[in-house]
Amino acid sequence: MKKILFITAIIAVVITGAYFLLSNVDQKIENGNDDVINVMVSILPQINFVEKIGGNKVQVTEMIPPGFSPATYDPSPDQLRKLQDADIYFRIGHIPFEKAQMEKLEKLNTKMKVIDTSNGIELLKLAAHSHGDKDEHEKEKEHEHEAGNDPHIWLSPKLVKIQAKNIYNALVEYSPENKDYFTRNYNQFTKELDELDQKLTNVFAPIEGQTILVFHPAFGYLADAYGFRQEAIEIEGKEPTPAQLQEIIDKARNNNIKVIFVQAQFSPESAKSVAQEINGAVVQIDPLAKDYFTNLETMAETIVTSLK
């Protein structure tokens, strides 16, 4: 009997100790003392940027999942729950999703620090559609309405270096005890971006001065960095009118353009219509892929090879 009581007492002590140990662990996690910074970002490529600098000190979740457009996406309840645990939100800057949703997201987590990674970047303007059947006053009004800042700043490695600096500064401010770790990672990341920039310079050299025809105008910064131009079918989420579509077809014929580049996140129907008219082909590329370095190199090779 005494033996049974002794064993029972030992078990009670073990259970009580385990309870207090687990409670302490839960309390540490709840208080944010687990040494991991919870980060939310808008688009997939940003995961790569933050992880390159933050390493094992960050846990990163994207707001816009694969296959969805930043122009139309509405966050799911699960993502909104994850947002409530975020310590930092790195916005890309000016994509339509952020313009429509950021105020609401900030209210859901008032303790979350929001960092605009486009700070310090001079934004390009999106070109408005021309309207051959409108008078000059109407053209000017519609140009003012349709033209805006180009938000696709992640497609230039030089501009990603500026974004990286903004990310680095925010991580150091949040966790100064890890500054040396973040600094080493940041320096390595910027070195890799310089190497990528040189590779892309070499790949794009054969198409310098040429024009590529795209469905969505996502490639302005890429074109600006490497000496070519983009002509877009769609501007700010709007399908072209029949008159605009005909103008695009005429431009493609005049410039001997035979390839239209489309993104997986957008309907390719207008691009297919233009391709049929110019006896050309539709080629898919994805500026929103998570693996930034591999994707940008692959995209460059695809563009140059397709134009050949």
Secondary structure, DSSP 8 states (H G I E B T S, - for coil): -HHHHHHHHHHHHHHHHHHHHHHHHHHHHHTT-SS-EEEEESSHHHHHHHHHHHGGGEEEEESS-TT--TTT----HHHHHHHTT-SEEEE-SS-HHHHHHHHHHHHH-TTSEEEETTTT----B------TTS-HHHHHHHHHHH--B---GGG-HHHHHHHHHHHHHHHHHH-GGGHHHHHHHHHHHHHHHHHHHHHHHHHHGGGTT-EEEESS---HHHHHHHT-EEEES-BTTB---HHHHHHHHHHHHHTT--EEEE-TTS--HHHHHHHHHTT-EEEE--TT-S-HHHHHHHHHHHHHHHH-
